[in-house]
Amino acid sequence: MSMDQDIHNRIKELIDEEHSLRSALGDGSISEDEEHRRLTSVEAQLDQCWDLLRQRRAKRQYGENPNEAAPRSEDVVENYLE
């Protein structure tokens, strides 16, 4: 479960970064373009983290080793069909 906690910690870091970027835009210390570029990266990383947690849970649920779950590429997680 420590791997899950590591992923949750990374998610918290990314959410904090997202909030910082929005604040930086609000106070004028970064441009809209910079905020957008960096937010796009943060959001993709968040999607990758959530996907990895879902993979780990699914493996655990079906009696498989959750440590065999692997991060998927940004391209894969950003293009899932909903």
N, C-alpha and C positions, 0 to 999 in steps of 0.2 A: 504493500500500500504506500510505501514511501515514494515510489515513482509517481503515484497519483497526486500525492501532496506536492511534489516538485512541480508537476504540471499546474496544479491549482495556484501555487506561488507565482509561477510564470504568468498565468492569466491575470492575477492581481497586479503584477508589475506592468503588464501591457495596458490594463484598464487605467492605472495611475498615469501612465504615459499619455494615453488618450485624453484624459482630463487635463493634463499639463499642456498638451498641444492646443486644446480648445481655449484654455486660459491665456496662453501666449498669443493666440490670434486676437482674443478679446482686448488684451492690453497693448496690442500693436507691435509686439516684439518679433513676430514672424508674419510673413505674408500669407495671403489666402492660398496661393499656389504651394508654398512650403507646407502649410498645414495639410492641405489635401494630399500632397505626395507622401508625407509621413504618416498620415492617418490611413491611407490605403495600405501601406506596409504593416502597420500595427493591426489593422482589421484582418488582414490575411493571416498574420501570425496567430491571432486569436482563433480564427477558424481552424487553423491547423491544430492548435492545442485542444479545442473542443472535440475535433474529430478523433484525435489520439485517445482522449478520455473515453469517447464512445466505443472505440475499438477495444480498449482494455476491458471495459464493462462487458461487452459482448463476449469476449473470449472467456472472461471469468464466469459469466452466466452459463456458457456451454461447456464448462469443464476444461477449457484450454488454458495455456499459460499466457497471462496478460502481458508478460515481458516480451512476447513475440510480436506484439503490436508495434507498428513502425509509423513514424510520421509520414504523411503523404505530401506530395509536392503542393505548392501554392496553387499551381494550375489545376490540379485535381480538385482540391477542396473548394476552390472558388467557382468551379463550373459544375457542381452537383445540380441535378435537376430537382426542383422541389415539388 
